[in-house]
Amino acid sequence: MPELQEGTTIVFVSDSHIGGDPGCDGFESPDELRSLLEDLTGRDGPVELILAGDFFDFLQIGRVPENMNRASLTISRPEYEPLFAALRGFREKEGNRVVYLPGNHDAESFWNPDIQETLKTQGLVDEFAYNYLASLDGGGEQTTIYCEHGNQLDPANTVEDYHDPLDTPLGHHVVMDFTRRVAPFGRISGGLDLSEIKMVYPLVAIPRWVAGRYFYDFAGKVASYLLLPLLVAYLVYRVAAYFLLLAAGDSGGFLGSSRELPHIHKLFLDIVIFGLVILVIFAVFFLVIRHAVRRTVATMDPGGRPRYSPAQISQNKIRSILNGDACLPMAPDLDPTTIDVFVSGHTHLPSLEKAENGRGEATVMVNSGCWLRQLQPVSPHVKGPPVFVSKFVLTYVVVSADETGLNVELWEYPKPAKQRLSRIERLISWRLIPDQPPPGSKPRVRAGATV
């Protein structure tokens, strides 16, 4: 465990998921990440930059041209040239260092030596490691900082042997055989764009996202092609009836009697009655199906377990590790109760919480989040499928030490996300959609703690 010199800053960046075939690349913020790297280059004192897993997304890349690999193919893309130039410039500054940790989307960086050679010869990475472990002097005491990507805490994405290309967990196949093959289809209907499937957060919400997009697309078509024309036709009918009343010398109001054009009036009355009957039938059908599904779920799970949350499961496992009840997945020989700051990523949910280790001492566990746009569910005003709202989550972790102790900060780059919602979705989620930051907002501290 190296003891870093005084004044060193450690920065953790994870889950940028850079790269992918056309329609599969979910990274949309190269300018913001480049800006962060340039800011780190201008800092006083040495900086340790930890690329804490899934920096690249090799799973989203299919065939690779001869004499290239997935890393060189991504680095050569013109839109990323300024970003990698900034990373190269950061590393060239004296005292700075870049450490690359593996994740489940870039595990190839460990079993494919060509990728490591590319990243080193390109001047982008100093060291490859399973985990990061260092010591800083904070408040006159030595503190321990530990980091691993976090996929080893997720059974569906656990890699047993990073040097075995055939070690492919379930999550690997979900990306390779599902999302990577589905996303290039793009927009398959007015409301469903499959290129966004990888942005749904959490991934277990994909069925609700698909159902919601189809439901609100259908509701919008009904409103546009049925209800709106009927409303216009009824308005024309009332105008005609009104002028007929005036011609007959009747001073009745605009919504006067129905004796003028009685057949048309009866037609609209029948349409309303039959429409209400159909609506009631579908409502009863929906309620019966929902009740049956809920009863089935309750029968299978009498305890009523909460909705599956990968982020919460990860946090619970980290607490157990810090308490000494389990080993560190990527460093089983290290005593986890000696860790003062535990940094992870993988879940794409940034967080910072204080905890206690097995010795009763204060520790901090922090998740570095991601550098992606997410589609997050919002419950609408009416009881229906959730509305998925776009939000950029661009976060990173900064650890530094001074005379007060070890300072841990979770930073974010605010970036507005354009909403791709239908009129129906905007109406039923009015005032529920989170406010977007104004363009040009400066990086800010989202949460912090001192050990």
DRENLUM-694091 format. One record per residue (C-alpha): residue number from 1; z, y, x. Coordinates in Angstrom, 2 decimals, padded with zeros to 5 digits, m for minus. Layout:
BEGIN
+-----+---------+---------+---------+
! num !       z !       y !       x !
+-----+---------+---------+---------+
! NUM !       Z !       Y !       X !
...
+-----+---------+---------+---------+
***
This chain:
BEGIN
+-----+---------+---------+---------+
! num !       z !       y !       x !
+-----+---------+---------+---------+
!   1 !  000.00 !  000.00 !  000.00 !
!   2 ! m001.16 !  003.16 !  001.79 !
!   3 !  001.13 !  006.19 !  001.82 !
!   4 ! m001.11 !  009.12 !  000.98 !
!   5 ! m000.62 !  012.33 !  002.90 !
!   6 !  001.12 !  015.29 !  001.34 !
!   7 ! m001.08 !  017.37 ! m000.95 !
!   8 ! m003.35 !  014.47 ! m001.94 !
!   9 ! m004.66 !  014.44 ! m005.50 !
!  10 ! m005.66 !  011.18 ! m007.19 !
!  11 ! m008.26 !  011.33 ! m009.97 !
!  12 ! m009.12 !  008.37 ! m012.21 !
!  13 ! m012.43 !  008.21 ! m014.09 !
!  14 ! m013.47 !  005.17 ! m016.11 !
!  15 ! m015.85 !  003.96 ! m018.80 !
!  16 ! m018.73 !  006.35 ! m018.34 !
!  17 ! m021.10 !  003.41 ! m018.94 !
!  18 ! m023.99 !  005.03 ! m017.07 !
!  19 ! m027.36 !  003.32 ! m017.42 !
!  20 ! m029.20 !  001.05 ! m019.80 !
!  21 ! m032.59 !  000.15 ! m021.15 !
!  22 ! m034.34 !  002.63 ! m023.50 !
!  23 ! m032.27 !  002.94 ! m026.65 !
!  24 ! m029.27 !  001.22 ! m025.02 !
!  25 ! m027.93 !  003.97 ! m022.74 !
!  26 ! m024.87 !  005.51 ! m024.37 !
!  27 ! m024.04 !  008.02 ! m021.62 !
!  28 ! m024.83 !  011.55 ! m022.83 !
!  29 ! m022.69 !  013.78 ! m020.59 !
!  30 ! m024.10 !  013.82 ! m017.03 !
!  31 ! m023.69 !  017.61 ! m016.80 !
!  32 ! m019.99 !  017.48 ! m017.67 !
!  33 ! m019.28 !  014.66 ! m015.21 !
!  34 ! m021.24 !  016.49 ! m012.52 !
!  35 ! m019.17 !  019.60 ! m013.21 !
!  36 ! m015.97 !  017.59 ! m012.74 !
!  37 ! m017.18 !  016.22 ! m009.40 !
!  38 ! m018.13 !  019.69 ! m008.18 !
!  39 ! m014.71 !  020.98 ! m009.22 !
!  40 ! m013.00 !  018.16 ! m007.31 !
!  41 ! m015.12 !  018.94 ! m004.25 !
!  42 ! m013.83 !  022.52 ! m004.27 !
!  43 ! m010.16 !  021.53 ! m004.43 !
!  44 ! m007.80 !  022.17 ! m001.54 !
!  45 ! m006.49 !  019.06 !  000.18 !
!  46 ! m007.78 !  015.49 !  000.08 !
!  47 ! m008.81 !  013.86 ! m003.20 !
!  48 ! m008.88 !  010.16 ! m003.99 !
!  49 ! m011.49 !  009.50 ! m006.69 !
!  50 ! m010.98 !  006.16 ! m008.40 !
!  51 ! m013.94 !  004.91 ! m010.44 !
!  52 ! m011.73 !  002.65 ! m012.53 !
!  53 ! m014.23 !  000.24 ! m014.04 !
!  54 ! m017.36 !  000.42 ! m016.22 !
!  55 ! m018.64 !  003.40 ! m014.28 !
!  56 ! m022.07 !  001.79 ! m014.66 !
!  57 ! m023.15 ! m000.34 ! m017.59 !
!  58 ! m025.14 ! m003.16 ! m016.02 !
!  59 ! m024.93 ! m005.24 ! m019.21 !
!  60 ! m027.24 ! m002.78 ! m020.99 !
!  61 ! m030.00 ! m003.30 ! m018.42 !
!  62 ! m032.44 ! m006.21 ! m018.83 !
!  63 ! m035.19 ! m006.85 ! m016.32 !
!  64 ! m035.11 ! m005.06 ! m012.97 !
!  65 ! m038.25 ! m004.30 ! m010.89 !
!  66 ! m038.69 ! m006.12 ! m007.59 !
!  67 ! m036.90 ! m004.68 ! m004.55 !
!  68 ! m034.39 ! m002.93 ! m006.85 !
!  69 ! m031.09 ! m003.75 ! m008.49 !
!  70 ! m029.32 ! m002.38 ! m011.53 !
!  71 ! m027.45 !  000.22 ! m009.46 !
!  72 ! m030.51 !  001.53 ! m007.60 !
!  73 ! m032.50 !  001.55 ! m010.85 !
!  74 ! m029.86 !  003.73 ! m012.52 !
!  75 ! m029.38 !  006.05 ! m009.54 !
!  76 ! m033.14 !  006.68 ! m009.37 !
!  77 ! m033.39 !  008.02 ! m012.91 !
!  78 ! m034.34 !  011.73 ! m012.74 !
!  79 ! m031.79 !  012.84 ! m015.35 !
!  80 ! m028.97 !  011.45 ! m013.19 !
!  81 ! m030.06 !  012.85 ! m009.83 !
!  82 ! m027.79 !  015.97 ! m010.00 !
!  83 ! m024.84 !  013.77 ! m011.01 !
!  84 ! m025.14 !  011.38 ! m008.08 !
!  85 ! m025.88 !  014.26 ! m005.72 !
!  86 ! m022.54 !  015.76 ! m006.79 !
!  87 ! m020.77 !  012.43 ! m006.20 !
!  88 ! m022.39 !  012.21 ! m002.76 !
!  89 ! m021.31 !  015.78 ! m001.99 !
!  90 ! m017.73 !  015.04 ! m003.06 !
!  91 ! m017.50 !  012.02 ! m000.78 !
!  92 ! m018.93 !  013.91 !  002.21 !
!  93 ! m016.05 !  016.40 !  002.17 !
!  94 ! m013.47 !  015.54 !  004.83 !
!  95 ! m010.42 !  013.78 !  003.43 !
!  96 ! m012.07 !  012.71 !  000.18 !
!  97 ! m012.56 !  009.06 ! m000.70 !
!  98 ! m014.24 !  007.10 ! m003.51 !
!  99 ! m012.82 !  003.70 ! m004.54 !
! 100 ! m014.78 !  001.51 ! m006.97 !
! 101 ! m012.90 ! m000.90 ! m009.25 !
! 102 ! m014.71 ! m003.49 ! m011.37 !
! 103 ! m014.74 ! m003.58 ! m015.15 !
! 104 ! m016.28 ! m006.04 ! m017.57 !
! 105 ! m019.55 ! m004.06 ! m017.89 !
! 106 ! m020.11 ! m003.68 ! m014.14 !
! 107 ! m018.69 ! m006.98 ! m012.86 !
! 108 ! m022.04 ! m007.50 ! m011.13 !
! 109 ! m020.92 ! m004.95 ! m008.55 !
! 110 ! m018.72 ! m007.73 ! m007.12 !
! 111 ! m020.90 ! m010.83 ! m007.37 !
! 112 ! m024.11 ! m009.06 ! m006.34 !
! 113 ! m023.78 ! m007.85 ! m002.70 !
! 114 ! m027.00 ! m005.83 ! m003.04 !
! 115 ! m025.26 ! m003.45 ! m005.45 !
! 116 ! m022.36 ! m002.82 ! m003.08 !
! 117 ! m024.82 ! m002.26 ! m000.25 !
! 118 ! m026.79 !  000.21 ! m002.39 !
! 119 ! m023.74 !  002.25 ! m003.38 !
! 120 ! m022.51 !  002.39 !  000.22 !
! 121 ! m025.86 !  003.23 !  001.84 !
! 122 ! m026.48 !  005.87 ! m000.82 !
! 123 ! m023.21 !  007.50 !  000.29 !
! 124 ! m021.52 !  007.12 ! m003.11 !
! 125 ! m018.63 !  004.69 ! m002.52 !
! 126 ! m016.20 !  004.09 !  000.35 !
! 127 ! m014.39 !  000.99 ! m000.81 !
! 128 ! m014.60 ! m001.75 ! m003.45 !
! 129 ! m011.32 ! m003.22 ! m004.68 !
! 130 ! m009.94 ! m005.26 ! m007.57 !
! 131 ! m007.19 ! m002.68 ! m008.12 !
! 132 ! m005.88 !  000.58 ! m006.70 !
! 133 ! m002.39 !  000.85 ! m005.23 !
! 134 ! m001.00 !  003.86 ! m003.38 !
! 135 !  002.23 !  005.71 ! m002.67 !
! 136 !  002.91 !  009.44 ! m002.91 !
! 137 !  005.97 !  011.46 ! m001.93 !
! 138 !  007.14 !  013.19 ! m005.11 !
! 139 !  010.39 !  015.10 ! m005.27 !
! 140 !  011.54 !  013.60 ! m001.97 !
! 141 !  011.04 !  010.01 ! m003.14 !
! 142 !  008.19 !  007.55 ! m002.66 !
! 143 !  006.41 !  006.79 ! m005.92 !
! 144 !  003.94 !  004.01 ! m006.65 !
! 145 !  000.64 !  004.49 ! m008.50 !
! 146 ! m001.25 !  001.44 ! m009.72 !
! 147 ! m004.60 !  001.11 ! m011.52 !
! 148 ! m006.86 ! m001.63 ! m012.80 !
! 149 ! m009.59 ! m001.41 ! m015.40 !
! 150 ! m007.68 ! m003.18 ! m018.16 !
! 151 ! m010.21 ! m005.73 ! m019.41 !
! 152 ! m008.00 ! m008.50 ! m018.04 !
! 153 ! m005.52 ! m007.57 ! m020.78 !
! 154 ! m008.23 ! m008.26 ! m023.39 !
! 155 ! m008.89 ! m012.01 ! m023.89 !
! 156 ! m012.42 ! m011.39 ! m025.17 !
! 157 ! m013.34 ! m009.55 ! m021.95 !
! 158 ! m011.27 ! m011.33 ! m019.30 !
! 159 ! m013.23 ! m012.21 ! m016.16 !
! 160 ! m011.67 ! m015.14 ! m014.33 !
! 161 ! m013.80 ! m014.88 ! m011.17 !
! 162 ! m015.60 ! m011.64 ! m010.34 !
! 163 ! m017.66 ! m013.42 ! m007.68 !
! 164 ! m019.12 ! m015.91 ! m010.16 !
! 165 ! m022.21 ! m014.59 ! m012.00 !
! 166 ! m021.79 ! m017.36 ! m014.58 !
! 167 ! m018.31 ! m016.15 ! m015.56 !
! 168 ! m019.31 ! m014.36 ! m018.75 !
! 169 ! m016.58 ! m013.70 ! m021.34 !
! 170 ! m017.27 ! m013.31 ! m025.06 !
! 171 ! m017.58 ! m009.51 ! m024.82 !
! 172 ! m020.34 ! m009.98 ! m022.24 !
! 173 ! m022.43 ! m011.90 ! m024.78 !
! 174 ! m021.67 ! m009.43 ! m027.58 !
! 175 ! m023.35 ! m006.74 ! m025.46 !
! 176 ! m026.12 ! m008.83 ! m023.91 !
! 177 ! m027.10 ! m010.84 ! m026.98 !
! 178 ! m026.23 ! m008.45 ! m029.81 !
! 179 ! m025.89 ! m004.71 ! m029.19 !
! 180 ! m028.48 ! m004.58 ! m026.39 !
! 181 ! m031.01 ! m006.41 ! m028.55 !
! 182 ! m030.20 ! m004.53 ! m031.76 !
! 183 ! m029.97 ! m000.94 ! m030.44 !
! 184 ! m033.68 ! m000.55 ! m029.45 !
! 185 ! m034.71 ! m001.03 ! m033.10 !
! 186 ! m033.40 !  002.50 ! m033.69 !
! 187 ! m033.57 !  003.86 ! m037.23 !
! 188 ! m034.32 !  001.02 ! m039.63 !
! 189 ! m033.50 !  003.00 ! m042.79 !
! 190 ! m032.77 !  006.54 ! m043.79 !
! 191 ! m029.07 !  006.08 ! m043.14 !
! 192 ! m028.77 !  003.41 ! m040.44 !
! 193 ! m029.69 !  004.10 ! m036.82 !
! 194 ! m028.99 !  000.96 ! m034.81 !
! 195 ! m029.20 !  002.85 ! m031.52 !
! 196 ! m025.72 !  004.20 ! m032.39 !
! 197 ! m024.12 !  000.78 ! m032.87 !
! 198 ! m022.58 !  000.85 ! m029.37 !
! 199 ! m020.85 !  004.16 ! m030.18 !
! 200 ! m018.85 !  002.83 ! m033.14 !
! 201 ! m015.15 !  003.00 ! m032.30 !
! 202 ! m013.50 !  000.58 ! m032.40 !
! 203 ! m016.22 ! m002.08 ! m032.19 !
! 204 ! m014.43 ! m004.15 ! m034.83 !
! 205 ! m015.41 ! m001.38 ! m037.29 !
! 206 ! m019.14 ! m002.13 ! m036.94 !
! 207 ! m019.30 ! m004.03 ! m040.30 !
! 208 ! m017.67 ! m001.09 ! m042.09 !
! 209 ! m020.08 !  001.30 ! m040.33 !
! 210 ! m023.12 ! m000.69 ! m041.46 !
! 211 ! m021.80 ! m001.03 ! m045.02 !
! 212 ! m020.93 !  002.67 ! m045.20 !
! 213 ! m024.30 !  003.83 ! m043.89 !
! 214 ! m026.17 !  001.67 ! m046.43 !
! 215 ! m023.84 !  002.68 ! m049.27 !
! 216 ! m024.12 !  006.42 ! m048.71 !
! 217 ! m027.86 !  006.18 ! m048.05 !
! 218 ! m028.25 !  004.40 ! m051.40 !
! 219 ! m025.99 !  006.93 ! m053.14 !
! 220 ! m028.04 !  009.76 ! m051.66 !
! 221 ! m031.30 !  008.22 ! m052.87 !
! 222 ! m029.87 !  007.75 ! m056.37 !
! 223 ! m028.78 !  011.38 ! m056.41 !
! 224 ! m032.11 !  012.65 ! m055.01 !
! 225 ! m034.57 !  010.50 ! m056.96 !
! 226 ! m032.71 !  009.86 ! m060.21 !
! 227 ! m029.85 !  012.21 ! m060.99 !
! 228 ! m031.46 !  015.40 ! m059.69 !
! 229 ! m034.78 !  014.88 ! m061.55 !
! 230 ! m032.84 !  014.04 ! m064.72 !
! 231 ! m030.79 !  017.20 ! m064.33 !
! 232 ! m033.92 !  019.29 ! m063.85 !
! 233 ! m035.59 !  017.62 ! m066.85 !
! 234 ! m032.53 !  018.28 ! m069.00 !
! 235 ! m032.50 !  021.92 ! m067.91 !
! 236 ! m036.18 !  022.26 ! m068.87 !
! 237 ! m035.41 !  020.65 ! m072.22 !
! 238 ! m032.54 !  023.07 ! m072.92 !
! 239 ! m034.70 !  026.07 ! m071.98 !
! 240 ! m037.47 !  024.91 ! m074.33 !
! 241 ! m035.00 !  024.23 ! m077.13 !
! 242 ! m033.40 !  027.65 ! m076.61 !
! 243 ! m036.71 !  029.49 ! m076.96 !
! 244 ! m037.57 !  027.43 ! m080.07 !
! 245 ! m034.23 !  028.51 ! m081.57 !
! 246 ! m035.00 !  032.13 ! m080.81 !
! 247 ! m038.47 !  031.78 ! m082.35 !
! 248 ! m036.86 !  030.38 ! m085.51 !
! 249 ! m034.54 !  033.38 ! m085.71 !
! 250 ! m031.44 !  031.43 ! m084.72 !
! 251 ! m029.11 !  033.30 ! m082.34 !
! 252 ! m027.35 !  030.14 ! m081.13 !
! 253 ! m026.35 !  029.85 ! m077.50 !
! 254 ! m028.21 !  028.18 ! m074.67 !
! 255 ! m026.49 !  024.88 ! m075.48 !
! 256 ! m027.23 !  025.27 ! m079.18 !
! 257 ! m027.90 !  022.62 ! m081.79 !
! 258 ! m029.91 !  019.47 ! m081.19 !
! 259 ! m032.13 !  019.79 ! m084.26 !
! 260 ! m034.85 !  021.29 ! m082.06 !
! 261 ! m036.74 !  018.53 ! m080.22 !
! 262 ! m034.47 !  015.79 ! m081.66 !
! 263 ! m036.34 !  012.87 ! m080.07 !
! 264 ! m035.92 !  014.32 ! m076.60 !
! 265 ! m032.26 !  014.99 ! m077.30 !
! 266 ! m031.81 !  011.35 ! m078.37 !
! 267 ! m033.60 !  010.20 ! m075.19 !
! 268 ! m031.19 !  012.10 ! m072.94 !
! 269 ! m028.24 !  010.86 ! m075.01 !
! 270 ! m029.38 !  007.24 ! m074.55 !
! 271 ! m029.85 !  007.77 ! m070.82 !
! 272 ! m026.29 !  009.11 ! m070.49 !
! 273 ! m024.79 !  006.27 ! m072.54 !
! 274 ! m026.65 !  003.50 ! m070.70 !
! 275 ! m025.95 !  005.18 ! m067.37 !
! 276 ! m022.23 !  005.26 ! m068.08 !
! 277 ! m022.28 !  001.60 ! m069.18 !
! 278 ! m024.03 !  000.56 ! m065.94 !
! 279 ! m021.60 !  002.66 ! m063.90 !
! 280 ! m018.61 !  001.01 ! m065.61 !
! 281 ! m020.07 ! m002.47 ! m065.01 !
! 282 ! m020.55 ! m001.79 ! m061.29 !
! 283 ! m017.09 ! m000.21 ! m061.04 !
! 284 ! m015.46 ! m003.24 ! m062.65 !
! 285 ! m017.48 ! m005.57 ! m060.42 !
! 286 ! m016.42 ! m003.61 ! m057.32 !
! 287 ! m012.75 ! m003.59 ! m058.31 !
! 288 ! m012.76 ! m007.32 ! m059.10 !
! 289 ! m014.42 ! m008.20 ! m055.79 !
! 290 ! m012.04 ! m005.95 ! m053.84 !
! 291 ! m009.03 ! m007.45 ! m055.62 !
! 292 ! m010.26 ! m010.99 ! m054.90 !
! 293 ! m010.84 ! m010.20 ! m051.23 !
! 294 ! m007.40 ! m008.63 ! m050.88 !
! 295 ! m005.74 ! m011.63 ! m052.57 !
! 296 ! m007.63 ! m014.01 ! m050.26 !
! 297 ! m006.59 ! m012.04 ! m047.18 !
! 298 ! m002.98 ! m011.88 ! m048.40 !
! 299 ! m002.99 ! m015.65 ! m048.98 !
! 300 ! m004.27 ! m016.32 ! m045.46 !
! 301 ! m001.91 ! m013.76 ! m043.92 !
! 302 !  001.29 ! m013.48 ! m046.02 !
! 303 !  002.91 ! m011.25 ! m043.40 !
! 304 !  000.34 ! m008.55 ! m043.91 !
! 305 ! m000.48 ! m007.97 ! m040.26 !
! 306 ! m001.77 ! m004.48 ! m039.42 !
! 307 ! m005.44 ! m003.89 ! m038.62 !
! 308 ! m006.48 ! m005.27 ! m035.23 !
! 309 ! m006.17 ! m002.57 ! m032.56 !
! 310 ! m007.32 ! m003.42 ! m029.01 !
! 311 ! m005.76 ! m000.21 ! m027.70 !
! 312 ! m002.34 ! m001.00 ! m029.18 !
! 313 ! m002.48 ! m004.58 ! m027.92 !
! 314 ! m003.29 ! m003.30 ! m024.43 !
! 315 ! m000.36 ! m000.86 ! m024.47 !
! 316 !  002.04 ! m003.57 ! m025.61 !
! 317 !  000.92 ! m005.87 ! m022.79 !
! 318 !  001.32 ! m003.09 ! m020.21 !
! 319 !  004.86 ! m002.43 ! m021.46 !
! 320 !  005.60 ! m006.13 ! m021.07 !
! 321 !  004.23 ! m006.07 ! m017.52 !
! 322 !  006.24 ! m002.99 ! m016.52 !
! 323 !  009.32 ! m004.65 ! m017.93 !
! 324 !  008.75 ! m007.58 ! m015.60 !
! 325 !  007.97 ! m010.09 ! m018.35 !
! 326 !  004.43 ! m010.72 ! m017.08 !
! 327 !  002.40 ! m010.42 ! m013.89 !
! 328 ! m000.26 ! m007.86 ! m013.10 !
! 329 ! m003.63 ! m009.53 ! m013.85 !
! 330 ! m005.37 ! m008.12 ! m010.76 !
! 331 ! m002.33 ! m008.09 ! m008.43 !
! 332 ! m000.07 ! m011.02 ! m009.36 !
! 333 !  001.94 ! m010.78 ! m006.13 !
! 334 !  003.04 ! m007.18 ! m006.75 !
! 335 !  006.40 ! m006.59 ! m008.42 !
! 336 !  005.38 ! m004.59 ! m011.56 !
! 337 !  008.86 ! m003.11 ! m011.97 !
! 338 !  008.23 ! m000.96 ! m008.87 !
! 339 !  005.31 !  000.88 ! m010.49 !
! 340 !  005.90 !  004.50 ! m011.45 !
! 341 !  002.45 !  005.20 ! m012.93 !
! 342 !  000.19 !  002.56 ! m014.47 !
! 343 ! m003.39 !  003.71 ! m015.07 !
! 344 ! m005.92 !  001.70 ! m017.08 !
! 345 ! m009.08 !  002.23 ! m019.10 !
! 346 ! m011.28 ! m000.23 ! m021.04 !
! 347 ! m010.11 !  000.64 ! m024.58 !
! 348 ! m011.90 !  004.04 ! m024.62 !
! 349 ! m008.78 !  005.51 ! m026.24 !
! 350 ! m007.14 !  008.11 ! m023.96 !
! 351 ! m003.36 !  008.17 ! m024.08 !
! 352 ! m000.30 !  009.06 ! m022.03 !
! 353 !  003.13 !  007.67 ! m022.78 !
! 354 !  006.47 !  007.41 ! m021.04 !
! 355 !  008.11 !  004.01 ! m020.80 !
! 356 !  010.84 !  002.18 ! m018.90 !
! 357 !  010.38 ! m000.52 ! m016.30 !
! 358 !  012.51 ! m003.61 ! m015.88 !
! 359 !  014.97 ! m001.59 ! m013.79 !
! 360 !  015.58 !  000.95 ! m016.54 !
! 361 !  013.67 !  003.66 ! m014.65 !
! 362 !  011.16 !  006.05 ! m016.22 !
! 363 !  007.49 !  005.19 ! m015.79 !
! 364 !  004.24 !  006.54 ! m017.17 !
! 365 !  001.40 !  004.48 ! m018.56 !
! 366 ! m001.82 !  006.39 ! m019.05 !
! 367 ! m005.27 !  005.40 ! m020.29 !
! 368 ! m008.17 !  007.33 ! m018.77 !
! 369 ! m010.25 !  007.07 ! m021.94 !
! 370 ! m014.02 !  007.28 ! m021.46 !
! 371 ! m017.06 !  009.59 ! m021.10 !
! 372 ! m018.87 !  008.71 ! m024.31 !
! 373 ! m019.69 !  009.90 ! m027.80 !
! 374 ! m017.82 !  007.91 ! m030.41 !
! 375 ! m018.38 !  007.35 ! m034.12 !
! 376 ! m014.85 !  007.41 ! m035.51 !
! 377 ! m014.02 !  006.45 ! m039.14 !
! 378 ! m012.63 !  009.06 ! m041.53 !
! 379 ! m011.34 !  008.07 ! m044.99 !
! 380 ! m013.20 !  010.13 ! m047.64 !
! 381 ! m011.67 !  011.90 ! m050.64 !
! 382 ! m012.91 !  009.14 ! m052.95 !
! 383 ! m012.17 !  005.44 ! m052.56 !
! 384 ! m015.21 !  004.24 ! m050.73 !
! 385 ! m016.42 !  003.16 ! m047.27 !
! 386 ! m015.24 !  005.37 ! m044.39 !
! 387 ! m017.42 !  008.19 ! m043.09 !
! 388 ! m018.11 !  007.84 ! m039.36 !
! 389 ! m017.86 !  011.18 ! m037.57 !
! 390 ! m019.31 !  011.94 ! m034.12 !
! 391 ! m016.88 !  013.02 ! m031.42 !
! 392 ! m017.24 !  013.32 ! m027.66 !
! 393 ! m014.34 !  011.77 ! m025.72 !
! 394 ! m014.63 !  012.95 ! m022.11 !
! 395 ! m011.31 !  012.38 ! m020.35 !
! 396 ! m009.85 !  011.63 ! m016.94 !
! 397 ! m006.45 !  011.34 ! m015.26 !
! 398 ! m005.06 !  013.52 ! m012.45 !
! 399 ! m001.99 !  012.46 ! m010.42 !
! 400 ! m000.38 !  014.80 ! m007.89 !
! 401 !  003.04 !  015.31 ! m006.33 !
! 402 !  005.23 !  018.32 ! m005.55 !
! 403 !  008.91 !  019.06 ! m005.07 !
! 404 !  009.64 !  018.37 ! m008.76 !
! 405 !  008.24 !  014.83 ! m008.69 !
! 406 !  005.06 !  012.99 ! m009.53 !
! 407 !  002.88 !  014.86 ! m012.04 !
! 408 !  000.58 !  012.86 ! m014.31 !
! 409 ! m001.96 !  014.72 ! m016.45 !
! 410 ! m004.54 !  013.54 ! m018.94 !
! 411 ! m007.44 !  016.02 ! m018.93 !
! 412 ! m010.42 !  016.37 ! m021.25 !
! 413 ! m013.77 !  018.13 ! m021.27 !
! 414 ! m014.21 !  019.58 ! m024.77 !
! 415 ! m017.78 !  019.13 ! m025.97 !
! 416 ! m019.08 !  019.67 ! m029.52 !
! 417 ! m020.87 !  016.75 ! m031.14 !
! 418 ! m023.64 !  017.29 ! m033.65 !
! 419 ! m022.83 !  015.54 ! m036.93 !
! 420 ! m025.49 !  013.20 ! m038.31 !
! 421 ! m024.14 !  012.92 ! m041.83 !
! 422 ! m025.90 !  012.86 ! m045.16 !
! 423 ! m025.15 !  015.48 ! m047.84 !
! 424 ! m023.13 !  012.90 ! m049.77 !
! 425 ! m021.00 !  012.12 ! m046.70 !
! 426 ! m020.43 !  015.80 ! m045.97 !
! 427 ! m019.39 !  016.41 ! m049.58 !
! 428 ! m016.86 !  013.57 ! m049.89 !
! 429 ! m015.39 !  014.25 ! m046.43 !
! 430 ! m015.23 !  018.04 ! m046.84 !
! 431 ! m012.33 !  019.52 ! m044.84 !
! 432 ! m011.52 !  016.04 ! m043.45 !
! 433 ! m013.95 !  016.16 ! m040.53 !
! 434 ! m012.09 !  017.26 ! m037.37 !
! 435 ! m013.06 !  020.66 ! m036.00 !
! 436 ! m015.44 !  020.58 ! m033.05 !
! 437 ! m014.67 !  022.59 ! m029.90 !
! 438 ! m016.87 !  025.65 ! m029.34 !
! 439 ! m019.72 !  025.30 ! m026.83 !
! 440 ! m018.79 !  026.16 ! m023.28 !
! 441 ! m015.10 !  025.26 ! m023.65 !
! 442 ! m013.24 !  024.80 ! m020.36 !
! 443 ! m011.49 !  021.57 ! m019.32 !
! 444 ! m007.92 !  021.42 ! m020.55 !
! 445 ! m004.80 !  019.30 ! m020.20 !
! 446 ! m004.42 !  016.98 ! m023.16 !
! 447 ! m001.03 !  015.49 ! m022.20 !
! 448 !  001.25 !  015.41 ! m019.18 !
! 449 !  004.44 !  013.90 ! m017.79 !
! 450 !  006.55 !  014.10 ! m014.63 !
! 451 !  008.31 !  011.19 ! m012.94 !
+-----+---------+---------+---------+
***
